[in-house]
């Protein structure tokens, strides 16, 4: 439900390995963990995250006349 499928798969894999070592491969809880691992494996999708676009349109310059003008340098008296 939280869409954290890869994390769930890793935890089920770890739990299944621990239960198999501690309780044996035929124990009830080990078999349940193995079934959960298979379910998680089916639901894991290796997709890249989707990012929301920052802008959906190009922003126009609100003052196009000012952008085209060249700045003039200051002309004044030079210091001696």
mmCIF file as gemmi writes it, N, C-alpha and C atoms, coordinates in Angstrom:
data_model
loop_
_atom_site.group_PDB
_atom_site.id
_atom_site.type_symbol
_atom_site.label_atom_id
_atom_site.label_alt_id
_atom_site.label_comp_id
_atom_site.label_asym_id
_atom_site.label_entity_id
_atom_site.label_seq_id
_atom_site.pdbx_PDB_ins_code
_atom_site.Cartn_x
_atom_site.Cartn_y
_atom_site.Cartn_z
_atom_site.occupancy
_atom_site.B_iso_or_equiv
_atom_site.pdbx_formal_charge
_atom_site.auth_seq_id
_atom_site.auth_asym_id
_atom_site.pdbx_PDB_model_num
ATOM 1 N N . UNK Axp A 1 ? 0.822 -1.2 0 1 0 ? 1 A 1
ATOM 2 C CA . UNK Axp A 1 ? 0 0 0 1 0 ? 1 A 1
ATOM 3 C C . UNK Axp A 1 ? 0.865 1.262 0 1 0 ? 1 A 1
ATOM 4 N N . UNK Axp A 2 ? 2.056 1.183 0.573 1 0 ? 2 A 1
ATOM 5 C CA . UNK Axp A 2 ? 2.926 2.351 0.614 1 0 ? 2 A 1
ATOM 6 C C . UNK Axp A 2 ? 3.808 2.457 -0.621 1 0 ? 2 A 1
ATOM 7 N N . UNK Axp A 3 ? 3.677 1.483 -1.526 1 0 ? 3 A 1
ATOM 8 C CA . UNK Axp A 3 ? 4.471 1.423 -2.752 1 0 ? 3 A 1
ATOM 9 C C . UNK Axp A 3 ? 5.964 1.378 -2.461 1 0 ? 3 A 1
ATOM 10 N N . UNK Axp A 4 ? 6.321 0.65 -1.44 1 0 ? 4 A 1
ATOM 11 C CA . UNK Axp A 4 ? 7.732 0.438 -1.095 1 0 ? 4 A 1
ATOM 12 C C . UNK Axp A 4 ? 8.031 -1.04 -1.318 1 0 ? 4 A 1
ATOM 13 N N . UNK Axp A 5 ? 7.794 -1.498 -2.542 1 0 ? 5 A 1
ATOM 14 C CA . UNK Axp A 5 ? 7.868 -2.913 -2.856 1 0 ? 5 A 1
ATOM 15 C C . UNK Axp A 5 ? 9.282 -3.474 -2.784 1 0 ? 5 A 1
ATOM 16 N N . UNK Axp A 6 ? 10.258 -2.723 -3.234 1 0 ? 6 A 1
ATOM 17 C CA . UNK Axp A 6 ? 11.634 -3.22 -3.192 1 0 ? 6 A 1
ATOM 18 C C . UNK Axp A 6 ? 12.12 -3.371 -1.759 1 0 ? 6 A 1
ATOM 19 N N . UNK Axp A 7 ? 11.73 -2.462 -0.899 1 0 ? 7 A 1
ATOM 20 C CA . UNK Axp A 7 ? 12.104 -2.544 0.51 1 0 ? 7 A 1
ATOM 21 C C . UNK Axp A 7 ? 11.432 -3.75 1.163 1 0 ? 7 A 1
ATOM 22 N N . UNK Axp A 8 ? 10.155 -3.966 0.856 1 0 ? 8 A 1
ATOM 23 C CA . UNK Axp A 8 ? 9.429 -5.113 1.405 1 0 ? 8 A 1
ATOM 24 C C . UNK Axp A 8 ? 10.065 -6.416 0.942 1 0 ? 8 A 1
ATOM 25 N N . UNK Axp A 9 ? 10.452 -6.471 -0.335 1 0 ? 9 A 1
ATOM 26 C CA . UNK Axp A 9 ? 11.09 -7.674 -0.87 1 0 ? 9 A 1
ATOM 27 C C . UNK Axp A 9 ? 12.384 -7.972 -0.121 1 0 ? 9 A 1
ATOM 28 N N . UNK Axp A 10 ? 13.179 -6.945 0.152 1 0 ? 10 A 1
ATOM 29 C CA . UNK Axp A 10 ? 14.443 -7.142 0.873 1 0 ? 10 A 1
ATOM 30 C C . UNK Axp A 10 ? 14.196 -7.668 2.284 1 0 ? 10 A 1
ATOM 31 N N . UNK Axp A 11 ? 13.199 -7.117 2.965 1 0 ? 11 A 1
ATOM 32 C CA . UNK Axp A 11 ? 12.903 -7.578 4.325 1 0 ? 11 A 1
ATOM 33 C C . UNK Axp A 11 ? 12.338 -9.008 4.33 1 0 ? 11 A 1
ATOM 34 N N . UNK Axp A 12 ? 11.484 -9.35 3.373 1 0 ? 12 A 1
ATOM 35 C CA . UNK Axp A 12 ? 10.964 -10.714 3.303 1 0 ? 12 A 1
ATOM 36 C C . UNK Axp A 12 ? 12.074 -11.706 2.986 1 0 ? 12 A 1
ATOM 37 N N . UNK Axp A 13 ? 13.011 -11.3 2.153 1 0 ? 13 A 1
ATOM 38 C CA . UNK Axp A 13 ? 14.136 -12.171 1.825 1 0 ? 13 A 1
ATOM 39 C C . UNK Axp A 13 ? 14.991 -12.426 3.065 1 0 ? 13 A 1
ATOM 40 N N . UNK Axp A 14 ? 15.247 -11.398 3.828 1 0 ? 14 A 1
ATOM 41 C CA . UNK Axp A 14 ? 16.012 -11.524 5.063 1 0 ? 14 A 1
ATOM 42 C C . UNK Axp A 14 ? 15.273 -12.393 6.077 1 0 ? 14 A 1
ATOM 43 N N . UNK Axp A 15 ? 13.984 -12.153 6.253 1 0 ? 15 A 1
ATOM 44 C CA . UNK Axp A 15 ? 13.181 -12.93 7.206 1 0 ? 15 A 1
ATOM 45 C C . UNK Axp A 15 ? 13.13 -14.391 6.808 1 0 ? 15 A 1
ATOM 46 N N . UNK Axp A 16 ? 12.973 -14.655 5.534 1 0 ? 16 A 1
ATOM 47 C CA . UNK Axp A 16 ? 12.913 -16.041 5.062 1 0 ? 16 A 1
ATOM 48 C C . UNK Axp A 16 ? 14.221 -16.759 5.326 1 0 ? 16 A 1
ATOM 49 N N . UNK Axp A 17 ? 15.343 -16.099 5.088 1 0 ? 17 A 1
ATOM 50 C CA . UNK Axp A 17 ? 16.654 -16.715 5.329 1 0 ? 17 A 1
ATOM 51 C C . UNK Axp A 17 ? 16.874 -16.995 6.813 1 0 ? 17 A 1
ATOM 52 N N . UNK Axp A 18 ? 16.51 -16.053 7.66 1 0 ? 18 A 1
ATOM 53 C CA . UNK Axp A 18 ? 16.692 -16.24 9.106 1 0 ? 18 A 1
ATOM 54 C C . UNK Axp A 18 ? 15.811 -17.361 9.624 1 0 ? 18 A 1
ATOM 55 N N . UNK Axp A 19 ? 14.544 -17.373 9.217 1 0 ? 19 A 1
ATOM 56 C CA . UNK Axp A 19 ? 13.627 -18.414 9.688 1 0 ? 19 A 1
ATOM 57 C C . UNK Axp A 19 ? 14.051 -19.795 9.191 1 0 ? 19 A 1
ATOM 58 N N . UNK Axp A 20 ? 14.575 -19.854 7.984 1 0 ? 20 A 1
ATOM 59 C CA . UNK Axp A 20 ? 15.02 -21.146 7.458 1 0 ? 20 A 1
ATOM 60 C C . UNK Axp A 20 ? 16.192 -21.687 8.265 1 0 ? 20 A 1
ATOM 61 N N . UNK Axp A 21 ? 17.1 -20.817 8.664 1 0 ? 21 A 1
ATOM 62 C CA . UNK Axp A 21 ? 18.254 -21.256 9.452 1 0 ? 21 A 1
ATOM 63 C C . UNK Axp A 21 ? 17.826 -21.632 10.871 1 0 ? 21 A 1
ATOM 64 N N . UNK Axp A 22 ? 16.978 -20.838 11.473 1 0 ? 22 A 1
ATOM 65 C CA . UNK Axp A 22 ? 16.602 -21.051 12.872 1 0 ? 22 A 1
ATOM 66 C C . UNK Axp A 22 ? 15.546 -22.133 13.057 1 0 ? 22 A 1
ATOM 67 N N . UNK Axp A 23 ? 14.539 -22.18 12.194 1 0 ? 23 A 1
ATOM 68 C CA . UNK Axp A 23 ? 13.418 -23.098 12.4 1 0 ? 23 A 1
ATOM 69 C C . UNK Axp A 23 ? 13.407 -24.28 11.432 1 0 ? 23 A 1
ATOM 70 N N . UNK Axp A 24 ? 14.145 -24.162 10.346 1 0 ? 24 A 1
ATOM 71 C CA . UNK Axp A 24 ? 14.153 -25.239 9.36 1 0 ? 24 A 1
ATOM 72 C C . UNK Axp A 24 ? 13.284 -24.908 8.167 1 0 ? 24 A 1
ATOM 73 N N . UNK Axp A 25 ? 13.552 -25.555 7.03 1 0 ? 25 A 1
ATOM 74 C CA . UNK Axp A 25 ? 12.836 -25.211 5.808 1 0 ? 25 A 1
ATOM 75 C C . UNK Axp A 25 ? 11.376 -25.678 5.774 1 0 ? 25 A 1
ATOM 76 N N . UNK Axp A 26 ? 10.99 -26.617 6.631 1 0 ? 26 A 1
ATOM 77 C CA . UNK Axp A 26 ? 9.624 -27.144 6.611 1 0 ? 26 A 1
ATOM 78 C C . UNK Axp A 26 ? 8.738 -26.562 7.709 1 0 ? 26 A 1
ATOM 79 N N . UNK Axp A 27 ? 9.248 -25.601 8.457 1 0 ? 27 A 1
ATOM 80 C CA . UNK Axp A 27 ? 8.443 -25.008 9.535 1 0 ? 27 A 1
ATOM 81 C C . UNK Axp A 27 ? 7.346 -24.127 8.939 1 0 ? 27 A 1
ATOM 82 N N . UNK Axp A 28 ? 6.246 -24.034 9.687 1 0 ? 28 A 1
ATOM 83 C CA . UNK Axp A 28 ? 5.072 -23.282 9.248 1 0 ? 28 A 1
ATOM 84 C C . UNK Axp A 28 ? 5.386 -21.812 8.952 1 0 ? 28 A 1
ATOM 85 N N . UNK Axp A 29 ? 6.114 -21.18 9.842 1 0 ? 29 A 1
ATOM 86 C CA . UNK Axp A 29 ? 6.433 -19.755 9.668 1 0 ? 29 A 1
ATOM 87 C C . UNK Axp A 29 ? 7.437 -19.536 8.532 1 0 ? 29 A 1
ATOM 88 N N . UNK Axp A 30 ? 8.341 -20.482 8.357 1 0 ? 30 A 1
ATOM 89 C CA . UNK Axp A 30 ? 9.3 -20.38 7.254 1 0 ? 30 A 1
ATOM 90 C C . UNK Axp A 30 ? 8.579 -20.461 5.912 1 0 ? 30 A 1
ATOM 91 N N . UNK Axp A 31 ? 7.612 -21.354 5.822 1 0 ? 31 A 1
ATOM 92 C CA . UNK Axp A 31 ? 6.849 -21.491 4.583 1 0 ? 31 A 1
ATOM 93 C C . UNK Axp A 31 ? 6.009 -20.241 4.308 1 0 ? 31 A 1
ATOM 94 N N . UNK Axp A 32 ? 5.46 -19.649 5.366 1 0 ? 32 A 1
ATOM 95 C CA . UNK Axp A 32 ? 4.686 -18.418 5.214 1 0 ? 32 A 1
ATOM 96 C C . UNK Axp A 32 ? 5.582 -17.276 4.719 1 0 ? 32 A 1
ATOM 97 N N . UNK Axp A 33 ? 6.771 -17.18 5.306 1 0 ? 33 A 1
ATOM 98 C CA . UNK Axp A 33 ? 7.715 -16.138 4.882 1 0 ? 33 A 1
ATOM 99 C C . UNK Axp A 33 ? 8.134 -16.351 3.427 1 0 ? 33 A 1
ATOM 100 N N . UNK Axp A 34 ? 8.299 -17.595 3.033 1 0 ? 34 A 1
ATOM 101 C CA . UNK Axp A 34 ? 8.668 -17.898 1.642 1 0 ? 34 A 1
ATOM 102 C C . UNK Axp A 34 ? 7.545 -17.515 0.675 1 0 ? 34 A 1
ATOM 103 N N . UNK Axp A 35 ? 6.293 -17.791 1.069 1 0 ? 35 A 1
ATOM 104 C CA . UNK Axp A 35 ? 5.156 -17.396 0.227 1 0 ? 35 A 1
ATOM 105 C C . UNK Axp A 35 ? 5.069 -15.877 0.109 1 0 ? 35 A 1
ATOM 106 N N . UNK Axp A 36 ? 5.283 -15.179 1.233 1 0 ? 36 A 1
ATOM 107 C CA . UNK Axp A 36 ? 5.271 -13.714 1.203 1 0 ? 36 A 1
ATOM 108 C C . UNK Axp A 36 ? 6.397 -13.179 0.321 1 0 ? 36 A 1
ATOM 109 N N . UNK Axp A 37 ? 7.534 -13.85 0.342 1 0 ? 37 A 1
ATOM 110 C CA . UNK Axp A 37 ? 8.651 -13.453 -0.498 1 0 ? 37 A 1
ATOM 111 C C . UNK Axp A 37 ? 8.289 -13.589 -1.972 1 0 ? 37 A 1
ATOM 112 N N . UNK Axp A 38 ? 7.622 -14.666 -2.326 1 0 ? 38 A 1
ATOM 113 C CA . UNK Axp A 38 ? 7.199 -14.85 -3.724 1 0 ? 38 A 1
ATOM 114 C C . UNK Axp A 38 ? 6.185 -13.79 -4.149 1 0 ? 38 A 1
ATOM 115 N N . UNK Axp A 39 ? 5.254 -13.449 -3.247 1 0 ? 39 A 1
ATOM 116 C CA . UNK Axp A 39 ? 4.271 -12.408 -3.551 1 0 ? 39 A 1
ATOM 117 C C . UNK Axp A 39 ? 4.951 -11.057 -3.746 1 0 ? 39 A 1
ATOM 118 N N . UNK Axp A 40 ? 5.922 -10.758 -2.885 1 0 ? 40 A 1
ATOM 119 C CA . UNK Axp A 40 ? 6.634 -9.487 -2.998 1 0 ? 40 A 1
ATOM 120 C C . UNK Axp A 40 ? 7.478 -9.454 -4.272 1 0 ? 40 A 1
ATOM 121 N N . UNK Axp A 41 ? 8.029 -10.593 -4.636 1 0 ? 41 A 1
ATOM 122 C CA . UNK Axp A 41 ? 8.851 -10.668 -5.847 1 0 ? 41 A 1
ATOM 123 C C . UNK Axp A 41 ? 8.007 -10.369 -7.086 1 0 ? 41 A 1
ATOM 124 N N . UNK Axp A 42 ? 6.761 -10.832 -7.111 1 0 ? 42 A 1
ATOM 125 C CA . UNK Axp A 42 ? 5.866 -10.569 -8.229 1 0 ? 42 A 1
ATOM 126 C C . UNK Axp A 42 ? 5.465 -9.103 -8.321 1 0 ? 42 A 1
ATOM 127 N N . UNK Axp A 43 ? 5.403 -8.429 -7.175 1 0 ? 43 A 1
ATOM 128 C CA . UNK Axp A 43 ? 4.927 -7.045 -7.172 1 0 ? 43 A 1
ATOM 129 C C . UNK Axp A 43 ? 6.04 -6.023 -7.351 1 0 ? 43 A 1
ATOM 130 N N . UNK Axp A 44 ? 7.295 -6.462 -7.275 1 0 ? 44 A 1
ATOM 131 C CA . UNK Axp A 44 ? 8.403 -5.523 -7.423 1 0 ? 44 A 1
ATOM 132 C C . UNK Axp A 44 ? 8.552 -5.154 -8.888 1 0 ? 44 A 1
ATOM 133 N N . UNK Axp A 45 ? 8.45 -3.882 -9.152 1 0 ? 45 A 1
ATOM 134 C CA . UNK Axp A 45 ? 8.619 -3.377 -10.512 1 0 ? 45 A 1
ATOM 135 C C . UNK Axp A 45 ? 9.869 -2.51 -10.535 1 0 ? 45 A 1
ATOM 136 N N . UNK Axp A 46 ? 10.738 -2.782 -11.446 1 0 ? 46 A 1
ATOM 137 C CA . UNK Axp A 46 ? 11.942 -1.98 -11.578 1 0 ? 46 A 1
ATOM 138 C C . UNK Axp A 46 ? 11.678 -0.831 -12.551 1 0 ? 46 A 1
ATOM 139 N N . UNK Axp A 47 ? 11.022 0.172 -12.056 1 0 ? 47 A 1
ATOM 140 C CA . UNK Axp A 47 ? 10.737 1.339 -12.873 1 0 ? 47 A 1
ATOM 141 C C . UNK Axp A 47 ? 11.451 2.537 -12.269 1 0 ? 47 A 1
ATOM 142 N N . UNK Axp A 48 ? 11.775 3.464 -13.123 1 0 ? 48 A 1
ATOM 143 C CA . UNK Axp A 48 ? 12.409 4.682 -12.652 1 0 ? 48 A 1
ATOM 144 C C . UNK Axp A 48 ? 11.323 5.602 -12.111 1 0 ? 48 A 1
ATOM 145 N N . UNK Axp A 49 ? 11.646 6.374 -11.078 1 0 ? 49 A 1
ATOM 146 C CA . UNK Axp A 49 ? 10.636 7.286 -10.535 1 0 ? 49 A 1
ATOM 147 C C . UNK Axp A 49 ? 10.278 8.363 -11.555 1 0 ? 49 A 1
ATOM 148 N N . UNK Axp A 50 ? 9.032 8.75 -11.538 1 0 ? 50 A 1
ATOM 149 C CA . UNK Axp A 50 ? 8.567 9.796 -12.441 1 0 ? 50 A 1
ATOM 150 C C . UNK Axp A 50 ? 8.624 11.134 -11.707 1 0 ? 50 A 1
ATOM 151 N N . UNK Axp A 51 ? 9.139 12.112 -12.391 1 0 ? 51 A 1
ATOM 152 C CA . UNK Axp A 51 ? 9.238 13.433 -11.805 1 0 ? 51 A 1
ATOM 153 C C . UNK Axp A 51 ? 8.233 14.359 -12.467 1 0 ? 51 A 1
ATOM 154 N N . UNK Axp A 52 ? 7.617 15.164 -11.663 1 0 ? 52 A 1
ATOM 155 C CA . UNK Axp A 52 ? 6.662 16.131 -12.172 1 0 ? 52 A 1
ATOM 156 C C . UNK Axp A 52 ? 7.435 17.241 -12.879 1 0 ? 52 A 1
ATOM 157 N N . UNK Axp A 53 ? 7.031 17.611 -14.089 1 0 ? 53 A 1
ATOM 158 C CA . UNK Axp A 53 ? 7.753 18.681 -14.785 1 0 ? 53 A 1
ATOM 159 C C . UNK Axp A 53 ? 7.612 20.003 -14.033 1 0 ? 53 A 1
ATOM 160 N N . UNK Axp A 54 ? 8.694 20.752 -14.005 1 0 ? 54 A 1
ATOM 161 C CA . UNK Axp A 54 ? 8.664 22.014 -13.28 1 0 ? 54 A 1
ATOM 162 C C . UNK Axp A 54 ? 7.824 23.061 -13.993 1 0 ? 54 A 1
ATOM 163 N N . UNK Axp A 55 ? 7.929 23.097 -15.325 1 0 ? 55 A 1
ATOM 164 C CA . UNK Axp A 55 ? 7.149 24.052 -16.089 1 0 ? 55 A 1
ATOM 165 C C . UNK Axp A 55 ? 6.441 23.317 -17.208 1 0 ? 55 A 1
ATOM 166 N N . UNK Axp A 56 ? 5.213 23.702 -17.471 1 0 ? 56 A 1
ATOM 167 C CA . UNK Axp A 56 ? 4.481 23.056 -18.551 1 0 ? 56 A 1
ATOM 168 C C . UNK Axp A 56 ? 4.437 23.93 -19.796 1 0 ? 56 A 1
ATOM 169 N N . UNK Axp A 57 ? 4.94 25.152 -19.707 1 0 ? 57 A 1
ATOM 170 C CA . UNK Axp A 57 ? 4.963 26.041 -20.86 1 0 ? 57 A 1
ATOM 171 C C . UNK Axp A 57 ? 6.185 26.939 -20.738 1 0 ? 57 A 1
ATOM 172 N N . UNK Axp A 58 ? 6.58 27.528 -21.838 1 0 ? 58 A 1
ATOM 173 C CA . UNK Axp A 58 ? 7.714 28.443 -21.829 1 0 ? 58 A 1
ATOM 174 C C . UNK Axp A 58 ? 7.252 29.808 -21.325 1 0 ? 58 A 1
ATOM 175 N N . UNK Axp A 59 ? 7.992 30.355 -20.404 1 0 ? 59 A 1
ATOM 176 C CA . UNK Axp A 59 ? 7.651 31.675 -19.873 1 0 ? 59 A 1
ATOM 177 C C . UNK Axp A 59 ? 8.201 32.745 -20.799 1 0 ? 59 A 1
ATOM 178 N N . UNK Axp A 60 ? 7.375 33.695 -21.16 1 0 ? 60 A 1
ATOM 179 C CA . UNK Axp A 60 ? 7.793 34.796 -22.015 1 0 ? 60 A 1
ATOM 180 C C . UNK Axp A 60 ? 8.39 35.905 -21.17 1 0 ? 60 A 1
ATOM 181 N N . UNK Axp A 61 ? 9.317 36.61 -21.772 1 0 ? 61 A 1
ATOM 182 C CA . UNK Axp A 61 ? 9.935 37.728 -21.083 1 0 ? 61 A 1
ATOM 183 C C . UNK Axp A 61 ? 8.91 38.851 -20.959 1 0 ? 61 A 1
ATOM 184 N N . UNK Axp A 62 ? 8.604 39.317 -19.733 1 0 ? 62 A 1
ATOM 185 C CA . UNK Axp A 62 ? 7.586 40.358 -19.569 1 0 ? 62 A 1
ATOM 186 C C . UNK Axp A 62 ? 8.044 41.728 -20.079 1 0 ? 62 A 1
ATOM 187 N N . UNK Axp A 63 ? 9.338 41.933 -20.209 1 0 ? 63 A 1
ATOM 188 C CA . UNK Axp A 63 ? 9.861 43.22 -20.671 1 0 ? 63 A 1
ATOM 189 C C . UNK Axp A 63 ? 10.85 42.974 -21.809 1 0 ? 63 A 1
ATOM 190 N N . UNK Axp A 64 ? 10.372 42.635 -22.991 1 0 ? 64 A 1
ATOM 191 C CA . UNK Axp A 64 ? 11.3 42.308 -24.079 1 0 ? 64 A 1
ATOM 192 C C . UNK Axp A 64 ? 12.111 43.498 -24.58 1 0 ? 64 A 1
ATOM 193 N N . UNK Axp A 65 ? 11.572 44.717 -24.446 1 0 ? 65 A 1
ATOM 194 C CA . UNK Axp A 65 ? 12.304 45.892 -24.919 1 0 ? 65 A 1
ATOM 195 C C . UNK Axp A 65 ? 13.539 46.158 -24.069 1 0 ? 65 A 1
ATOM 196 N N . UNK Axp A 66 ? 13.438 45.921 -22.77 1 0 ? 66 A 1
ATOM 197 C CA . UNK Axp A 66 ? 14.574 46.154 -21.885 1 0 ? 66 A 1
ATOM 198 C C . UNK Axp A 66 ? 15.68 45.134 -22.116 1 0 ? 66 A 1
ATOM 199 N N . UNK Axp A 67 ? 15.328 43.937 -22.473 1 0 ? 67 A 1
ATOM 200 C CA . UNK Axp A 67 ? 16.319 42.892 -22.68 1 0 ? 67 A 1
ATOM 201 C C . UNK Axp A 67 ? 17.138 43.141 -23.94 1 0 ? 67 A 1
ATOM 202 N N . UNK Axp A 68 ? 16.554 43.816 -24.927 1 0 ? 68 A 1
ATOM 203 C CA . UNK Axp A 68 ? 17.245 44.057 -26.19 1 0 ? 68 A 1
ATOM 204 C C . UNK Axp A 68 ? 18.197 45.246 -26.123 1 0 ? 68 A 1
ATOM 205 N N . UNK Axp A 69 ? 17.95 46.199 -25.227 1 0 ? 69 A 1
ATOM 206 C CA . UNK Axp A 69 ? 18.798 47.383 -25.129 1 0 ? 69 A 1
ATOM 207 C C . UNK Axp A 69 ? 20.154 47 -24.568 1 0 ? 69 A 1
ATOM 208 N N . UNK Axp A 70 ? 21.176 47.635 -25.122 1 0 ? 70 A 1
ATOM 209 C CA . UNK Axp A 70 ? 22.521 47.426 -24.601 1 0 ? 70 A 1
ATOM 210 C C . UNK Axp A 70 ? 22.791 48.482 -23.547 1 0 ? 70 A 1
ATOM 211 N N . UNK Axp A 71 ? 23.482 48.05 -22.522 1 0 ? 71 A 1
ATOM 212 C CA . UNK Axp A 71 ? 23.821 48.996 -21.467 1 0 ? 71 A 1
ATOM 213 C C . UNK Axp A 71 ? 24.986 49.861 -21.924 1 0 ? 71 A 1
ATOM 214 N N . UNK Axp A 72 ? 24.885 51.124 -21.641 1 0 ? 72 A 1
ATOM 215 C CA . UNK Axp A 72 ? 25.958 52.043 -21.984 1 0 ? 72 A 1
ATOM 216 C C . UNK Axp A 72 ? 26.863 52.212 -20.766 1 0 ? 72 A 1
ATOM 217 N N . UNK Axp A 73 ? 28.129 52.274 -21.052 1 0 ? 73 A 1
ATOM 218 C CA . UNK Axp A 73 ? 29.075 52.488 -19.95 1 0 ? 73 A 1
ATOM 219 C C . UNK Axp A 73 ? 29.045 53.924 -19.487 1 0 ? 73 A 1
ATOM 220 N N . UNK Axp A 74 ? 29.449 54.158 -18.271 1 0 ? 74 A 1
ATOM 221 C CA . UNK Axp A 74 ? 29.47 55.516 -17.724 1 0 ? 74 A 1
ATOM 222 C C . UNK Axp A 74 ? 30.657 56.266 -18.309 1 0 ? 74 A 1
ATOM 223 N N . UNK Axp A 75 ? 30.383 57.405 -18.833 1 0 ? 75 A 1
ATOM 224 C CA . UNK Axp A 75 ? 31.448 58.274 -19.332 1 0 ? 75 A 1
ATOM 225 C C . UNK Axp A 75 ? 31.475 59.506 -18.453 1 0 ? 75 A 1
ATOM 226 N N . UNK Axp A 76 ? 32.54 59.698 -17.856 1 0 ? 76 A 1
ATOM 227 C CA . UNK Axp A 76 ? 32.649 60.844 -16.986 1 0 ? 76 A 1
ATOM 228 C C . UNK Axp A 76 ? 34.103 61.33 -16.959 1 0 ? 76 A 1
ATOM 229 N N . UNK Axp A 77 ? 34.373 62.122 -15.987 1 0 ? 77 A 1
ATOM 230 C CA . UNK Axp A 77 ? 35.735 62.621 -15.878 1 0 ? 77 A 1
ATOM 231 C C . UNK Axp A 77 ? 36.628 61.523 -15.341 1 0 ? 77 A 1
ATOM 232 N N . UNK Axp A 78 ? 37.795 61.433 -15.925 1 0 ? 78 A 1
ATOM 233 C CA . UNK Axp A 78 ? 38.777 60.476 -15.45 1 0 ? 78 A 1
ATOM 234 C C . UNK Axp A 78 ? 39.56 61.11 -14.314 1 0 ? 78 A 1
ATOM 235 N N . UNK Axp A 79 ? 39.91 60.312 -13.359 1 0 ? 79 A 1
ATOM 236 C CA . UNK Axp A 79 ? 40.702 60.806 -12.239 1 0 ? 79 A 1
ATOM 237 C C . UNK Axp A 79 ? 42.14 60.924 -12.689 1 0 ? 79 A 1
ATOM 238 N N . UNK Axp A 80 ? 42.745 61.977 -12.247 1 0 ? 80 A 1
ATOM 239 C CA . UNK Axp A 80 ? 44.167 62.199 -12.601 1 0 ? 80 A 1
ATOM 240 C C . UNK Axp A 80 ? 45.066 61.751 -11.513 1 0 ? 80 A 1
